Amino acid sequence: MNHRFKDCKIIQSTGDPAVHRAGRVLVSPWRIIENGYVRVENNRVVEVGRCASGPHGIDHCIDHGPGVLMPGLVNAHLHLELTALKGAVPFDKGFQAWVAELLVKREALGEGALKDAAGTGIDHLMASGTLGIGEISTLGITRDIAETSGLSGVWFQEMLGSTPGPFDFACDASGELSCSLAGHAPHTSSPDLLTRLKKRATAKQLPFSIHVAESSDESRFLETGRGDWADFLTLRGIDFSSWPLPAVSPVDYLDRLGILDPLTVAVHLLRVDDRDLEILKRKGVKTVVCPRSNLNLHNRLPDIQRLLDRGLTPGLGTDSLASNDSLSMADEMAFVARNYPGISPKEILAMATVHGAAALGLAKRMGTLLPGRAGAFLYLPVEASTTETLLETITGHE
């Protein structure tokens, strides 16, 4: 686990002009300022620089210490409404059995317990340095919690089956949280549902999230129209007889439906080949990976280096506590550092900040400390002799 963020401090703008100083300012993974400052006005970063040539005439200067000021982390894919199911559903019976048992136990808990646990989940997110989220909610019960949390990001109403439900795109008045739509996955949501949801989100210029190429059940079903997943859908009352199957792959299937474009967020991508990656790159699709959850549920890791080599720059997410042991992005970064030794600390940190923000359409609001970004960021009380060592410390390299 990465314990570097257990003592992090969230710096939240009060609206008054202020200058924040620290031993280092991490503007982005590629730019770190020694003895730096961040000037904030009207809840936005307006200037960053070195204190030796810093701003004049501002009385309110806060010296946070020898550590580092840095952007908040972005958890680009999670399911807060499953927080109450931590450790409740075993992984050893396979993905389909896990889904079936999860649905039963989620219903048994009831909305009150699920909402209470989701609120606790938000506390844990913020305590470990997360300030941006891509929250996916099937039941719709986390919307008010997310809106009042103080977090930035996107709250997605996820739908599956065949019929889209009503949806109000209006979100919190602060403008830091957007509300949009998500299709669950190409093997659980009808083509008509996916295209209708995608069109509604695109009309508002909002991101549209979907799980893609996550499981062998998904790939087998889409490639053949048969198998265990076909039987499972039938039991759930989902009629797939009119779906355009078989398909070459989940990515190809979504491409033929017209779902893939720069506002689409494709999550997981465990089972993709070079042709799939070429489609995703050509269509400008944003990508997000959840390695710890993938290993638990599928005993498989996404090929992150392959995505990076294709210029797909994935964001990083934890998925839910039903399939992970924490919602900490610090833990997720440390896991990537251990399991992908060829990926640099800069790139790992970018996945948890810059790339995650870009995936959610938030690149101009968070992910870096460039002028114009939100005046909420972190102070991390860590010191290092070099910038490389600092990045290794932040990302949990051992």
C-alpha positions in Angstrom: 0.0 0.0 0.0 1.0 3.6 -0.6 0.9 5.4 2.7 2.4 8.7 1.4 -1.0 10.3 1.2 -2.3 9.5 4.7 -1.1 12.9 5.9 -2.1 14.9 2.8 -3.9 18.2 3.3 -6.6 19.4 1.0 -6.2 23.1 0.2 -9.6 24.5 -0.7 -10.0 28.1 -2.0 -12.2 30.4 0.2 -12.8 32.8 -2.7 -10.3 35.3 -1.3 -7.0 35.9 -3.1 -4.2 33.8 -1.5 -0.7 32.7 -2.2 0.4 29.2 -1.2 4.0 28.3 -0.9 5.9 25.0 -0.5 9.3 23.5 -1.0 8.1 22.2 -4.4 5.1 22.9 -6.6 4.2 20.0 -8.9 2.5 21.8 -11.7 2.2 18.5 -13.7 4.2 15.3 -13.7 6.5 17.0 -16.3 7.0 20.3 -14.5 8.1 20.7 -10.9 9.1 24.1 -9.4 11.6 24.3 -6.5 10.6 26.8 -3.7 7.4 27.5 -5.6 4.1 29.2 -5.1 0.5 28.9 -6.3 -1.6 32.1 -6.5 -5.4 31.6 -6.3 -8.1 34.2 -7.0 -11.8 33.7 -7.4 -11.5 29.9 -6.7 -9.0 29.5 -9.6 -5.3 29.2 -10.0 -4.0 32.3 -11.7 -0.2 32.0 -11.4 2.5 29.5 -10.4 6.2 30.3 -10.1 9.3 30.4 -7.9 9.2 32.4 -4.7 12.4 34.2 -5.6 10.5 36.1 -8.3 7.1 35.7 -6.8 4.1 38.0 -6.7 4.2 41.3 -4.8 1.6 43.2 -3.0 -0.4 40.2 -1.7 -0.5 40.0 2.1 -2.2 36.6 2.5 0.7 34.2 1.9 0.5 30.7 3.4 3.7 28.7 3.8 2.8 25.1 3.9 6.3 23.8 4.6 9.0 21.8 2.8 6.7 19.3 1.1 5.0 19.5 -2.2 1.8 21.3 -3.5 0.2 19.2 -6.2 -3.0 18.5 -8.1 -5.6 16.4 -6.5 -5.8 12.8 -7.7 -8.6 11.7 -10.1 -10.4 8.4 -9.6 -11.7 8.1 -13.1 -13.9 5.1 -12.5 -15.6 3.9 -9.3 -19.0 2.7 -8.0 -19.6 4.2 -4.6 -23.0 2.5 -4.3 -21.2 -0.8 -3.9 -19.0 0.4 -1.0 -21.1 -1.5 1.5 -20.2 -4.8 -0.2 -16.5 -4.7 0.6 -15.4 -8.2 1.1 -18.9 -9.6 0.8 -18.7 -11.2 -2.6 -16.0 -13.8 -3.2 -14.0 -13.7 -6.5 -13.1 -17.4 -6.8 -16.3 -18.6 -8.5 -15.8 -16.6 -11.7 -17.1 -13.3 -13.0 -20.6 -14.4 -13.8 -21.2 -15.9 -10.4 -19.7 -12.8 -8.8 -22.2 -10.6 -10.6 -25.1 -12.8 -9.7 -24.2 -12.8 -6.0 -23.5 -9.1 -6.0 -27.0 -8.3 -7.3 -28.6 -10.4 -4.6 -26.5 -9.0 -1.7 -26.9 -5.4 -3.0 -30.7 -5.7 -2.9 -30.6 -7.4 0.5 -28.7 -4.5 2.1 -31.3 -1.8 1.1 -30.9 1.7 -0.1 -30.2 3.2 3.3 -27.2 1.0 4.1 -25.8 1.5 0.6 -26.1 5.3 0.8 -24.5 5.4 4.3 -21.5 3.4 3.1 -21.2 5.5 -0.1 -20.8 8.6 2.1 -18.1 6.9 4.1 -16.5 6.0 0.7 -16.3 9.7 -0.2 -14.6 10.4 3.1 -12.0 7.8 2.3 -11.5 9.2 -1.2 -10.8 12.7 0.0 -8.6 11.5 3.0 -6.3 9.8 0.5 -6.0 12.8 -1.8 -8.7 12.2 -4.4 -10.5 15.4 -5.6 -11.9 14.2 -8.9 -14.2 11.3 -9.6 -16.0 9.4 -12.4 -18.7 7.9 -10.3 -20.9 5.3 -11.9 -24.3 4.6 -10.3 -26.9 2.1 -11.5 -29.4 2.7 -8.8 -29.0 6.5 -8.9 -28.6 6.7 -5.1 -25.2 8.4 -5.0 -26.1 11.5 -7.0 -27.0 13.8 -4.0 -24.0 12.5 -2.1 -21.7 13.3 -4.9 -23.2 16.7 -5.5 -22.7 17.8 -1.9 -19.3 16.2 -1.4 -17.2 19.1 -2.7 -15.6 16.7 -5.2 -15.2 17.6 -8.9 -15.8 15.3 -11.8 -18.7 13.5 -13.4 -21.6 11.5 -11.9 -22.8 8.9 -14.4 -26.3 7.4 -14.3 -25.6 3.9 -15.7 -28.4 2.1 -17.6 -28.6 -1.5 -19.0 -31.2 -3.6 -20.6 -33.4 -2.2 -23.4 -35.3 0.9 -22.2 -33.7 4.2 -21.1 -35.1 5.8 -18.0 -35.7 9.5 -17.4 -32.7 11.6 -16.6 -32.0 15.2 -15.5 -28.6 16.6 -16.7 -28.8 19.5 -14.3 -26.2 19.0 -11.6 -24.9 20.9 -8.6 -24.9 24.7 -8.8 -21.1 25.0 -8.2 -20.4 23.7 -11.6 -17.5 21.5 -10.4 -19.6 18.3 -10.9 -21.3 17.3 -14.1 -24.0 14.7 -14.5 -24.1 12.4 -17.5 -25.1 9.0 -18.8 -23.3 5.6 -19.0 -24.2 2.4 -20.8 -23.3 -0.6 -18.6 -21.6 -2.7 -21.3 -22.1 -3.9 -24.9 -23.1 -7.4 -23.6 -25.7 -6.1 -21.1 -27.3 -3.2 -22.9 -29.2 -3.3 -26.1 -27.9 -1.5 -29.2 -30.9 0.8 -29.2 -30.3 1.7 -25.6 -26.6 2.4 -26.1 -27.1 4.6 -29.1 -29.9 6.6 -27.5 -27.9 7.2 -24.3 -24.9 8.1 -26.3 -26.8 10.6 -28.4 -28.3 12.3 -25.3 -24.9 12.7 -23.7 -23.3 13.9 -26.9 -26.0 16.5 -27.4 -24.9 18.0 -24.0 -21.2 17.6 -25.0 -20.7 15.4 -21.9 -18.6 12.2 -21.6 -20.3 8.8 -22.0 -18.8 5.9 -20.0 -19.0 2.2 -20.8 -17.3 -1.0 -19.6 -15.6 -2.5 -22.7 -13.7 -5.8 -23.3 -13.6 -6.6 -19.5 -14.5 -10.3 -19.4 -14.2 -13.5 -21.4 -17.9 -13.9 -20.9 -18.5 -10.6 -22.7 -16.1 -11.4 -25.6 -17.5 -14.9 -26.1 -21.1 -13.7 -26.1 -20.5 -10.9 -28.6 -18.4 -13.1 -30.9 -20.9 -15.9 -31.0 -24.2 -14.8 -29.6 -24.2 -17.9 -27.4 -22.8 -19.2 -24.2 -23.2 -18.8 -20.5 -23.7 -15.1 -20.7 -26.5 -15.5 -23.2 -28.2 -17.9 -20.7 -27.7 -15.4 -17.9 -29.2 -12.5 -19.9 -32.2 -14.7 -20.7 -32.7 -15.4 -17.0 -32.5 -11.6 -16.3 -35.3 -11.0 -18.9 -33.0 -9.2 -21.4 -33.9 -10.1 -25.0 -30.9 -10.0 -27.3 -32.3 -11.7 -30.3 -32.3 -8.6 -32.5 -28.7 -7.5 -31.5 -26.2 -7.4 -34.5 -24.3 -10.5 -33.5 -21.8 -12.1 -34.0 -19.2 -9.3 -33.8 -15.4 -9.4 -34.3 -14.8 -7.9 -30.8 -16.5 -5.7 -28.2 -14.6 -2.6 -29.6 -15.6 -3.4 -33.2 -19.2 -3.9 -32.1 -19.4 -0.5 -30.4 -17.7 1.1 -33.4 -20.3 -0.3 -35.7 -23.0 1.1 -33.5 -21.4 4.6 -33.7 -20.7 4.8 -30.0 -16.9 5.5 -30.2 -15.7 9.1 -30.4 -13.7 11.6 -28.3 -16.5 11.9 -25.7 -16.6 8.2 -25.1 -14.8 6.7 -22.0 -13.9 3.1 -22.6 -13.2 1.4 -19.2 -11.1 -1.8 -18.5 -10.0 -3.0 -22.0 -8.6 -6.2 -20.7 -9.2 -8.2 -23.9 -8.1 -6.0 -26.9 -5.9 -6.6 -29.8 -4.0 -4.3 -32.2 -7.0 -3.8 -34.4 -9.1 -2.7 -31.4 -6.5 -0.3 -30.2 -6.2 1.2 -33.7 -10.0 1.8 -33.7 -9.9 3.4 -30.3 -7.0 5.7 -31.3 -8.5 6.6 -34.6 -11.8 7.5 -33.0 -10.1 9.5 -30.2 -11.7 7.4 -27.5 -10.7 8.1 -23.9 -9.6 5.1 -21.9 -9.5 4.2 -18.2 -8.0 1.1 -16.5 -8.7 -0.5 -13.1 -5.8 -2.9 -12.5 -6.4 -4.1 -8.9 -10.0 -4.8 -9.6 -9.2 -6.6 -12.8 -6.7 -8.9 -11.1 -9.2 -9.8 -8.4 -12.2 -10.4 -10.7 -10.5 -11.8 -13.8 -7.0 -12.8 -12.7 -5.7 -10.6 -15.5 -4.1 -7.2 -15.9 -4.7 -4.6 -18.6 -1.7 -4.1 -20.9 -1.1 -0.5 -19.9 2.2 -0.3 -21.7 0.5 -1.3 -25.0 -2.1 1.4 -24.5 0.5 4.0 -23.8 2.5 2.9 -26.9 -0.6 3.5 -29.0 -1.0 7.0 -27.5 -4.2 6.2 -25.6 -2.9 7.6 -22.3 -5.3 5.8 -19.9 -6.7 7.3 -16.7 -6.7 5.3 -13.6 -9.7 4.1 -11.4 -10.3 1.8 -8.5 -13.7 0.4 -9.5 -15.7 -0.5 -6.4 -15.0 -2.0 -3.0 -16.9 -5.1 -4.1 -13.9 -5.8 -6.2 -11.0 -3.9 -4.6 -9.7 -3.4 -1.1 -9.6 0.4 -1.1 -10.7 3.4 -3.0 -7.3 5.0 -2.6 -5.7 6.2 -5.8 -2.4 6.2 -3.9 -2.8 2.5 -3.5 -3.7 2.1 -7.2 -0.5 4.0 -8.2 1.6 1.9 -5.9 0.1 -1.3 -7.5 0.9 -0.1 -11.0 4.5 0.8 -9.8 5.0 -2.8 -8.5 3.4 -4.6 -11.4 4.5 -2.4 -14.4 8.2 -1.7 -13.7 8.6 -0.4 -17.3 6.2 2.5 -16.7 7.9 5.6 -15.3 6.7 7.4 -12.1 5.8 10.4 -14.3 3.5 8.4 -16.4 1.9 6.7 -13.4 1.2 10.0 -11.8 -0.1 11.3 -15.1 -2.6 8.4 -15.1 -3.9 9.4 -11.7 -4.1 13.2 -12.5 -3.7 14.5 -16.1 -5.0 11.5 -18.0 -7.9 10.8 -15.6 -9.0 14.4 -15.8 -8.8 14.4 -19.6 -10.8 11.1 -19.8 -13.7 12.8 -17.9 -13.5 16.0 -19.9 -12.0 18.0 -17.0 -8.5 18.8 -18.5 -9.2 22.6 -18.2 -10.4 22.3 -14.6 -8.1 19.9 -12.8 -5.3 17.4 -13.2 -2.6 20.1 -13.2 -1.9 23.4 -11.4 -1.8 25.5 -14.5 -3.6 28.8 -14.5 -7.4 28.4 -14.9 -7.6 25.2 -12.9 -9.8 24.9 -9.8 -8.4 26.4 -6.6 -8.5 23.0 -4.8 -5.3 21.0 -4.6 -3.1 19.0 -2.2 -0.2 19.6 0.1 1.8 16.4 0.6 4.4 16.5 3.4 7.1 14.6 1.6 10.6 15.6 0.8 13.2 14.2 -1.6 16.7 15.0 -2.8 15.7 15.0 -6.5 12.6 15.4 -8.5 12.8 11.8 -9.7 13.0 10.5 -6.2 10.0 12.8 -5.3 7.9 11.2 -8.1 8.9 7.8 -7.0 7.9 8.6 -3.5 4.5 10.0 -4.6 3.7 7.0 -6.7 4.7 4.5 -4.1 7.8 3.0 -5.7 9.6 0.9 -3.1 
